[in-house]
Amino acid sequence: MPEHGTRGRSDSGTYLICGCGSVGYLIVEQLKNNGVHLFLMDKEDERVHELREQNLEAVQRDMNDPQMLEGIPPFEAAFLVSDNHEANFHAVKLIRKKNPHVFLVARAIDPISERILRDAGADLVLYPQQVVSETAVRFLKGYQRHRISKDLEAVILQCSGTFCIVAHTNPDPDAISCAMALEMIVSHVNPGLKTKILFDGDIGHQENRALVNLLNIKMDRLDSDLMASCDHFAIVDSPGPGINNGLNSRITADVIIDHHPEPVSEIVWGGFRDVRIGFGSCATILTQYLQELQIQPDVRVATALMYGIRSDTKHFRRNVCIEDLNASAFLINYIDSDLLEKIMSPQFSHETLDILGKSITNRRAKNGYLFSNIGYVRNRDALPQAADLLINLEGISTALVYGITDDAIIISGRNRDMRLNLGNVMSESFGKIGDAGGHVTMAAASIPLRFFSEVKEKEDLLNLIIDPLLLKFYRLVGLLEDKNGEL
């Protein structure tokens, strides 16, 4: 018997299709105009005759026959798609034995036969009912995305005056890029609507500052005068007013877009709310709006969104989902790669380097948990950088870095233990006395100092209260060894 074509070669250019019923014939229809040579096989003589009348090469063979391949020309791929499981199974085993390099596609009739065919050597197993259901789900998801985008468009169209887009406190690239993209959407949907991007806190991380400076992003610090000038509020990368942003919690937000799992039972919103917890970045959601509303992003917005996705997913290594990858594939056609490289390669400030050094020097570890007190800090964005550094230490599964600013105790955490949801633990540990939450692998907390206003020395205060504050965290992760709270 002649040797069949090997996978990856196109010298024969022949595809063998065995079983030309409804599924097989659909495959024939899809492939016959694609410049490949088709050779067909079916056990029904009448069906073979009908195929030949359409100028298709076909032979009458039973796929259960050990001699089914006799006289068949060399082929590089085979579709074994009859409605008989035993026939498909026999053909898979026979062809795989004759040539292990041929690409085999087999049809399953139920989930059990799907596994059996895969174990027998099929490269791809088609289960038609599953294909239909997955197609229906994909269509539904596409419809939902389109409907949500049109709902956002409708809310924006109803607005007039000044539309203020509020990023979360100490905005990161994800929040900044989302604000830029929403501003662009507003300008396309309702050109007469004035927009402002607002934030509270600081832009301290060197990459965040590089993003704002290199893209010339105009952002105003949120204050009472600016808030009074806003007729409408949109919140990005935060679940609601007063939650990790400087807005009053009683303000009604017209638009809320987020991907964090913080509780939202007390949130008041007006016309639109879209929270997608499974997404690795909020920038992915904004990218989908641009696609659904057929708005082509300019270089600035596309570059910012790409960096927002890469930053929040730690360059596609953390909390990433297929939507993040699809959004990045869309954006890559519009970004400035050289500009993105400059944003990602800024210089470290001396303070950031000092904080990284302190986090290393002051670390203490137990049972895979690492804690580091960096004391008083002006640049709070250095804390997550320190946590990112320390989580890579050998034997460490969870790292918490904490420090104190003029108005809050701040904690940044990273986690590699999939048995622990760090965001949930942080929220339960600190949520009642401050803002806290995050994801499985990364989380943060901010505890206001208003309860400790009489204490003047900030570092002394931190040393005094940090262990009691961490006590509940210790208990939740199982680090306490006795009832007195000793580690």
C-alpha positions as CSV (number, residue, x, y, z in Angstrom):
1,M,0.0,0.0,0.0
2,P,1.4,3.5,-0.8
3,E,2.6,5.7,1.9
4,H,0.2,8.5,2.7
5,G,1.1,12.2,3.0
6,T,2.6,13.3,6.3
7,R,1.2,16.1,8.5
8,G,2.4,19.5,7.5
9,R,3.1,18.5,3.8
10,S,1.0,19.7,0.9
11,D,2.5,17.6,-1.9
12,S,-0.6,15.4,-2.3
13,G,-3.2,18.1,-1.4
14,T,-5.8,15.4,-1.0
15,Y,-8.5,15.2,1.7
16,L,-10.3,11.9,2.3
17,I,-13.9,12.2,3.4
18,C,-15.5,9.0,4.7
19,G,-19.3,9.0,5.3
20,C,-21.0,11.5,3.0
21,G,-24.3,11.9,4.8
22,S,-25.5,15.3,6.1
23,V,-22.4,16.2,8.0
24,G,-20.0,14.8,5.4
25,Y,-21.7,16.5,2.5
26,L,-21.6,19.9,4.3
27,I,-17.8,19.4,4.7
28,V,-17.6,18.6,0.9
29,E,-19.5,21.8,0.1
30,Q,-17.2,23.9,2.2
31,L,-13.9,22.4,0.8
32,K,-14.6,21.7,-2.8
33,N,-13.9,25.3,-3.9
34,N,-10.8,25.7,-1.7
35,G,-8.3,24.4,-4.2
36,V,-7.9,21.0,-2.6
37,H,-8.4,17.5,-4.0
38,L,-11.3,15.7,-2.4
39,F,-11.7,11.9,-2.4
40,L,-15.0,10.6,-1.0
41,M,-16.1,7.3,0.4
42,D,-19.5,6.1,1.5
43,K,-21.1,2.7,2.0
44,E,-24.3,3.6,0.1
45,D,-24.0,2.9,-3.6
46,E,-26.8,5.3,-4.5
47,R,-25.1,8.1,-2.6
48,V,-21.8,7.4,-4.3
49,H,-23.6,7.6,-7.7
50,E,-25.1,11.0,-6.8
51,L,-21.6,12.3,-5.8
52,R,-20.1,11.2,-9.1
53,E,-22.9,12.9,-11.0
54,Q,-21.5,16.2,-9.4
55,N,-18.1,15.4,-10.8
56,L,-16.7,14.4,-7.4
57,E,-14.4,11.4,-7.0
58,A,-16.1,8.8,-4.9
59,V,-15.9,5.1,-4.1
60,Q,-18.3,2.7,-2.4
61,R,-16.6,1.3,0.7
62,D,-17.6,0.2,4.2
63,M,-15.5,1.9,6.9
64,N,-15.6,-1.3,9.0
65,D,-13.8,-3.2,6.2
66,P,-10.1,-3.8,7.0
67,Q,-9.4,-3.2,3.2
68,M,-11.2,0.2,3.1
69,L,-8.0,2.0,2.1
70,E,-7.1,-0.3,-0.8
71,G,-6.6,1.8,-4.0
72,I,-7.2,5.1,-2.2
73,P,-4.7,7.8,-3.3
74,P,-2.3,9.3,-0.7
75,F,-4.0,11.9,1.5
76,E,-2.8,14.3,4.2
77,A,-6.1,14.6,6.1
78,A,-9.2,12.5,6.6
79,F,-12.7,13.3,7.8
80,L,-14.4,10.3,9.3
81,V,-17.9,11.6,9.8
82,S,-20.4,8.8,9.3
83,D,-23.4,8.5,11.8
84,N,-22.0,5.2,13.0
85,H,-19.6,5.3,15.9
86,E,-18.2,1.8,15.3
87,A,-17.4,2.7,11.7
88,N,-15.6,6.0,12.7
89,F,-13.7,4.2,15.4
90,H,-12.5,1.5,13.1
91,A,-11.4,4.0,10.5
92,V,-9.5,6.1,13.0
93,K,-7.6,3.0,14.3
94,L,-6.9,1.7,10.8
95,I,-5.6,5.0,9.4
96,R,-3.6,5.9,12.5
97,K,-1.9,2.4,12.3
98,K,-1.1,2.8,8.6
99,N,0.2,6.4,9.0
100,P,0.6,8.2,12.3
101,H,1.1,11.6,10.7
102,V,-2.2,12.0,8.8
103,F,-4.5,14.6,10.4
104,L,-7.7,12.9,11.5
105,V,-11.1,14.5,12.1
106,A,-13.7,12.2,13.5
107,R,-17.4,12.6,14.3
108,A,-18.8,11.6,17.7
109,I,-22.4,10.7,18.4
110,D,-22.3,11.3,22.1
111,P,-19.8,12.5,24.8
112,I,-18.6,9.0,25.5
113,S,-17.7,8.3,21.9
114,E,-16.0,11.7,21.8
115,R,-13.5,10.5,24.4
116,I,-13.1,7.1,22.8
117,L,-12.3,8.6,19.4
118,R,-9.8,11.0,20.9
119,D,-8.1,8.1,22.7
120,A,-8.0,6.1,19.5
121,G,-5.9,8.8,17.8
122,A,-8.3,11.4,16.3
123,D,-6.7,14.9,16.2
124,L,-10.1,16.6,16.3
125,V,-13.4,15.2,17.4
126,L,-16.6,16.8,16.2
127,Y,-19.7,16.3,18.3
128,P,-22.4,18.0,16.2
129,Q,-24.8,18.7,19.0
130,Q,-22.0,20.4,21.0
131,V,-20.9,22.4,17.9
132,V,-24.5,23.7,17.5
133,S,-24.8,24.6,21.2
134,E,-21.4,26.4,21.2
135,T,-22.4,28.3,18.1
136,A,-25.6,29.3,19.7
137,V,-23.8,30.5,22.9
138,R,-21.3,32.4,20.9
139,F,-24.1,34.1,19.0
140,L,-25.9,34.9,22.2
141,K,-22.8,36.4,23.8
142,G,-22.2,38.5,20.7
143,Y,-25.8,39.7,20.8
144,Q,-25.5,40.5,24.5
145,R,-22.3,42.5,23.9
146,H,-24.0,44.4,21.1
147,R,-27.1,45.1,23.2
148,I,-25.0,46.3,26.2
149,S,-23.0,48.6,23.9
150,K,-26.2,50.1,22.4
151,D,-27.5,50.6,26.0
152,L,-24.4,52.6,26.8
153,E,-24.8,54.6,23.6
154,A,-28.5,55.3,24.5
155,V,-27.5,56.6,28.0
156,I,-24.8,58.9,26.6
157,L,-27.2,60.3,24.0
158,Q,-29.6,61.3,26.8
159,C,-26.9,63.3,28.6
160,S,-26.2,67.1,28.2
161,G,-23.9,69.6,29.8
162,T,-20.7,68.1,31.3
163,F,-20.0,64.4,31.4
164,C,-17.3,63.6,34.1
165,I,-15.4,60.3,33.9
166,V,-14.0,59.3,37.3
167,A,-11.1,56.8,37.6
168,H,-10.4,55.0,40.8
169,T,-8.1,56.4,43.5
170,N,-4.4,56.5,42.3
171,P,-5.4,55.5,38.8
172,D,-3.4,52.7,37.1
173,P,-3.0,52.1,33.3
174,D,-6.2,50.1,33.2
175,A,-8.3,52.9,34.8
176,I,-6.6,55.7,32.8
177,S,-7.0,53.9,29.4
178,C,-10.7,53.1,30.2
179,A,-11.3,56.8,30.9
180,M,-9.7,57.8,27.6
181,A,-11.7,55.2,25.6
182,L,-15.0,56.3,27.2
183,E,-14.1,59.9,26.5
184,M,-13.6,58.9,22.8
185,I,-16.9,57.0,22.7
186,V,-18.7,60.0,24.2
187,S,-17.2,62.3,21.5
188,H,-18.5,60.0,18.7
189,V,-21.9,59.3,20.2
190,N,-22.8,62.8,21.5
191,P,-20.3,65.4,20.1
192,G,-22.0,68.3,21.9
193,L,-21.3,66.7,25.3
194,K,-18.3,68.2,27.2
195,T,-16.1,65.6,28.9
196,K,-13.6,65.7,31.8
197,I,-11.5,62.9,33.3
198,L,-11.2,63.1,37.0
199,F,-9.2,61.3,39.7
200,D,-8.2,61.5,43.3
201,G,-5.0,60.4,45.0
202,D,-1.7,60.4,43.1
203,I,-0.2,59.0,39.9
204,G,3.0,57.8,41.5
205,H,4.1,54.6,39.6
206,Q,6.7,55.5,37.1
207,E,5.0,53.6,34.3
208,N,1.7,55.4,35.1
209,R,3.4,58.8,34.9
210,A,5.1,57.8,31.6
211,L,1.7,56.8,30.2
212,V,0.1,60.1,31.1
213,N,3.1,62.2,29.9
214,L,3.9,60.4,26.7
215,L,0.2,60.2,25.6
216,N,-0.5,63.8,26.8
217,I,-3.5,62.7,28.8
218,K,-5.5,65.5,30.4
219,M,-6.8,64.5,33.8
220,D,-8.0,66.8,36.6
221,R,-7.7,66.2,40.2
222,L,-11.2,65.7,41.7
223,D,-12.3,68.5,44.1
224,S,-15.6,70.0,45.2
225,D,-15.6,72.8,42.5
226,L,-15.1,70.3,39.7
227,M,-17.7,68.0,41.1
228,A,-20.2,70.8,41.2
229,S,-19.6,71.5,37.5
230,C,-20.5,67.9,36.5
231,D,-24.0,67.2,35.2
232,H,-23.3,63.4,34.8
233,F,-20.9,60.9,36.3
234,A,-19.3,57.8,34.8
235,I,-17.1,55.5,36.9
236,V,-14.5,53.2,35.3
237,D,-12.5,50.4,36.9
238,S,-14.4,50.9,40.2
239,P,-17.7,49.4,41.3
240,G,-19.5,52.6,42.5
241,P,-19.3,56.0,44.1
242,G,-17.1,56.2,47.2
243,I,-15.6,52.8,46.6
244,N,-11.9,53.3,45.8
245,N,-12.6,56.8,44.4
246,G,-13.1,60.3,45.8
247,L,-16.8,60.6,45.0
248,N,-19.5,61.0,47.6
249,S,-21.2,57.6,48.1
250,R,-24.6,59.2,47.7
251,I,-23.9,60.5,44.2
252,T,-25.9,58.8,41.5
253,A,-23.7,57.5,38.7
254,D,-25.1,57.5,35.2
255,V,-22.5,54.9,34.0
256,I,-20.5,52.3,36.0
257,I,-18.0,50.0,34.2
258,D,-15.9,47.6,36.2
259,H,-14.4,44.1,36.4
260,H,-13.8,43.8,40.2
261,P,-15.9,41.5,42.4
262,E,-16.5,44.0,45.3
263,P,-20.0,44.0,46.8
264,V,-22.3,46.5,45.2
265,S,-25.5,46.2,47.2
266,E,-25.3,49.8,48.4
267,I,-24.5,51.3,45.0
268,V,-26.9,53.8,43.4
269,W,-26.7,54.2,39.7
270,G,-28.7,55.7,37.0
271,G,-28.9,54.4,33.4
272,F,-26.1,51.9,32.9
273,R,-24.0,49.4,34.8
274,D,-21.7,46.8,33.3
275,V,-19.5,44.7,35.7
276,R,-17.7,41.7,34.2
277,I,-15.9,39.9,37.0
278,G,-14.2,37.3,34.8
279,F,-12.3,39.8,32.7
280,G,-8.6,40.4,33.4
281,S,-8.9,44.1,32.7
282,C,-11.6,46.8,32.5
283,A,-9.8,48.0,29.3
284,T,-11.0,44.8,27.6
285,I,-14.6,45.9,28.2
286,L,-14.0,49.4,26.7
287,T,-12.3,47.8,23.7
288,Q,-15.4,45.7,23.1
289,Y,-17.6,48.8,23.2
290,L,-15.4,50.4,20.5
291,Q,-15.8,47.2,18.4
292,E,-19.5,46.9,18.8
293,L,-20.1,50.6,18.2
294,Q,-17.8,50.5,15.2
295,I,-15.5,53.2,16.5
296,Q,-11.9,53.0,15.3
297,P,-9.6,53.9,18.1
298,D,-6.9,56.4,17.4
299,V,-3.2,55.6,18.2
300,R,-3.3,57.2,21.7
301,V,-6.4,55.3,22.9
302,A,-5.4,52.0,21.3
303,T,-1.9,52.2,22.8
304,A,-3.3,53.1,26.2
305,L,-5.9,50.3,26.1
306,M,-3.2,47.8,25.1
307,Y,-1.0,48.8,27.9
308,G,-4.0,48.8,30.3
309,I,-4.8,45.1,29.4
310,R,-1.1,44.1,29.6
311,S,-0.6,45.9,32.9
312,D,-3.7,44.5,34.7
313,T,-3.0,40.9,33.4
314,K,0.7,41.2,34.2
315,H,1.5,40.8,30.5
316,F,-1.1,38.0,30.1
317,R,0.2,35.9,33.0
318,R,-2.4,36.8,35.6
319,N,-6.3,36.6,35.6
320,V,-6.3,36.6,31.8
321,C,-9.3,35.4,29.8
322,I,-9.9,34.8,26.1
323,E,-11.7,38.2,25.9
324,D,-8.5,40.0,27.0
325,L,-6.5,38.2,24.2
326,N,-9.2,39.0,21.6
327,A,-9.2,42.6,22.6
328,S,-5.4,42.8,22.3
329,A,-5.6,41.2,18.9
330,F,-8.0,43.9,17.8
331,L,-5.9,46.7,19.2
332,I,-2.6,45.6,17.8
333,N,-3.6,47.0,14.4
334,Y,-3.8,50.6,15.8
335,I,-1.1,50.9,18.5
336,D,2.3,52.7,18.3
337,S,4.7,49.9,19.3
338,D,7.6,52.3,19.9
339,L,5.5,54.5,22.1
340,L,4.3,51.4,24.1
341,E,7.9,50.3,24.6
342,K,8.8,53.7,26.0
343,I,5.8,53.6,28.4
344,M,6.9,50.2,29.6
345,S,10.5,51.1,30.1
346,P,10.6,54.3,32.3
347,Q,13.3,55.2,34.8
348,F,12.8,54.2,38.5
349,S,12.6,57.1,41.0
350,H,15.0,57.1,44.0
351,E,12.0,56.7,46.3
352,T,10.7,53.6,44.5
353,L,14.1,52.0,44.7
354,D,14.3,52.8,48.4
355,I,10.9,51.2,49.0
356,L,11.9,48.1,47.1
357,G,15.0,47.9,49.3
358,K,13.0,48.3,52.5
359,S,10.5,45.7,51.4
360,I,13.4,43.2,51.0
361,T,15.2,44.2,54.2
362,N,12.0,44.2,56.4
363,R,10.5,41.0,55.1
364,R,9.4,38.2,57.5
365,A,8.0,34.9,56.3
366,K,6.1,31.9,57.8
367,N,4.5,28.9,56.1
368,G,4.7,30.4,52.7
369,Y,3.3,33.8,53.8
370,L,5.5,36.9,53.6
371,F,4.9,40.2,55.3
372,S,6.9,43.4,54.8
373,N,6.6,46.7,56.6
374,I,8.0,49.6,54.5
375,G,7.0,52.3,57.0
376,Y,6.1,55.8,55.9
377,V,5.7,56.2,52.1
378,R,4.8,59.1,49.8
379,N,4.6,57.0,46.6
380,R,2.0,54.4,47.4
381,D,2.3,53.0,43.8
382,A,5.6,51.5,44.9
383,L,3.8,49.0,47.2
384,P,2.4,46.8,44.4
385,Q,5.8,46.8,42.7
386,A,7.3,45.6,46.0
387,A,4.6,42.9,46.3
388,D,5.3,41.8,42.7
389,L,9.0,41.5,43.5
390,L,8.5,39.6,46.8
391,I,6.0,37.0,45.5
392,N,8.8,35.6,43.3
393,L,10.9,34.6,46.3
394,E,11.4,30.8,46.6
395,G,8.9,29.2,49.0
396,I,6.5,32.2,49.1
397,S,2.9,31.7,48.0
398,T,1.4,34.9,49.4
399,A,3.1,38.3,49.9
400,L,1.7,41.3,51.8
401,V,3.5,44.7,51.8
402,Y,2.1,47.4,54.0
403,G,3.0,51.0,54.7
404,I,1.5,54.3,56.0
405,T,0.8,57.6,54.2
406,D,-0.5,60.9,55.6
407,D,-4.1,59.7,55.6
408,A,-4.2,55.9,55.4
409,I,-2.6,52.5,56.1
410,I,-2.2,50.8,52.7
411,I,-1.7,47.1,52.0
412,S,-0.8,45.5,48.7
413,G,-1.0,41.7,48.3
414,R,0.0,39.1,45.7
415,N,-0.9,35.4,45.8
416,R,0.1,32.2,43.9
417,D,-1.9,29.7,46.0
418,M,-5.0,28.9,44.0
419,R,-6.6,27.5,47.2
420,L,-6.7,31.0,48.6
421,N,-8.8,33.9,47.2
422,L,-6.8,36.8,48.3
423,G,-9.4,39.4,47.3
424,N,-12.0,37.7,49.5
425,V,-9.7,37.4,52.5
426,M,-8.6,41.0,52.2
427,S,-12.2,42.2,51.9
428,E,-13.2,40.1,55.0
429,S,-10.2,41.2,57.0
430,F,-10.2,44.9,56.3
431,G,-13.5,45.8,54.5
432,K,-15.3,46.9,57.6
433,I,-12.7,49.5,58.5
434,G,-11.7,50.6,55.0
435,D,-11.7,49.8,51.3
436,A,-10.4,46.3,50.5
437,G,-10.8,43.7,47.8
438,G,-9.3,42.4,44.6
439,H,-8.9,39.1,42.7
440,V,-7.6,35.6,43.5
441,T,-4.0,36.6,42.8
442,M,-3.9,40.3,43.6
443,A,-5.6,42.5,46.2
444,A,-5.3,45.7,48.1
445,A,-6.6,47.5,51.2
446,S,-6.7,51.1,52.4
447,I,-7.5,51.9,56.0
448,P,-8.2,55.6,56.8
449,L,-6.3,57.2,59.7
450,R,-9.2,59.2,60.9
451,F,-9.6,56.7,63.8
452,F,-6.1,57.5,64.9
453,S,-6.0,61.3,64.5
454,E,-4.3,62.0,67.8
455,V,-1.1,60.0,66.9
456,K,1.5,62.3,65.3
457,E,4.3,59.9,64.4
458,K,3.0,57.9,61.5
459,E,5.6,55.1,61.6
460,D,5.1,54.6,65.3
461,L,1.4,54.3,64.7
462,L,1.9,51.7,62.0
463,N,4.2,49.6,64.2
464,L,1.7,49.9,67.1
465,I,-1.5,48.8,65.2
466,I,-0.4,46.7,62.3
467,D,-0.4,43.4,64.2
468,P,-3.9,43.8,65.6
469,L,-5.1,44.9,62.1
470,L,-3.5,41.8,60.5
471,L,-4.8,39.5,63.2
472,K,-8.0,38.6,61.3
473,F,-6.0,38.0,58.2
474,Y,-3.7,35.6,60.1
475,R,-6.7,33.8,61.4
476,L,-8.4,33.4,58.0
477,V,-5.3,32.0,56.3
478,G,-4.5,29.7,59.3
479,L,-1.3,31.3,60.6
480,L,-2.3,31.5,64.3
481,E,-0.8,28.9,66.5
482,D,-2.6,29.6,69.8
483,K,-5.7,31.4,71.0
484,N,-3.6,34.4,72.2
485,G,-2.9,35.4,68.6
486,E,0.7,34.4,68.6
487,L,2.2,33.3,65.3
